[in-house]
Amino acid sequence: METFTLLYDVFNVGPLEEDDTFLKFDNVTITPHAAGSTRDAFTNSPKLMREILIRVINKDEHLPIVNGREPQLEI
């Protein structure tokens, strides 16, 4: 039987509960999601947000939606 390892850093809801199933496996590694704390993220986030806001204002149908919730713009 083959054994696999899972590396995971992003969950829909966090932090995980102490009795979460993921925490019971020896071959699972869970790390904090810290990508937003890098120098590049601090530099580029405002630029990316500006571009996304322009696309929302222009009613662009191709938005980077990853959670299934479309942004609502109220002016």
N, C-alpha and C positions, 0 to 999 in steps of 0.2 A: 504494500500500500504506500502510495506517495504522500508526503506531507508537504503542505504549502504554508507560507507565511503571509500574513496580511499586515500591511502598513497603512494606517489610517490617520488623517489629521483634521478632517472636517465632518461634522455630523449635523443633521437637520436641527437637532435640539441639543444643547449642551449647557453646562457640563453633564457628563453621563452620570446616571445614578450609581451608587456604590455596588448595587447588585446587578448591574447591566450584564447581559450575556457576553458581550465582547471581552469584558474583564476576566472572564473565567478561563479563557484559552491561553495556553503557554506560547502559542505561535502567532500571537497578535501583538503588534506594537502600536501604541497610540501616542501621538505627539501633539503638542499644542499647535494650532494653526497661527503662525506668526508672520505670514507673508506680507501683511500690511504694515509691518514694523521696520521694513528695510528702507534704506536711503532712497532707492529707486522708487519705491511705493510712495514715499512722501513727496518726491519730486514729480512723479507722473500722475498721481491720483487727481489733482485739480485739473490737469489737462484732459484726462479721460472723462471726468465728470462734466466738464464744459462740452466736450464732443457729444456725450450722451444726452445732455440737456438740449442741445441744438437739435438733435435727432428727434427727441420727444416733442419739442415745440413744432417741428416740421412734420409731425405725425408719420415719421418713418416707421415702416412695419418691421424693419430688421433691427431690433434692439437686442442687446446682450442680456436676455432674461434667462436666469438659471433656476429660479425658484417658482416659476409659473405665475408670478404676480406681476401684472402689467402696471407700470407707473401711471399714476393719475396726476395730471397737471391742472391745478386750479389757479386761475389768474383773477 
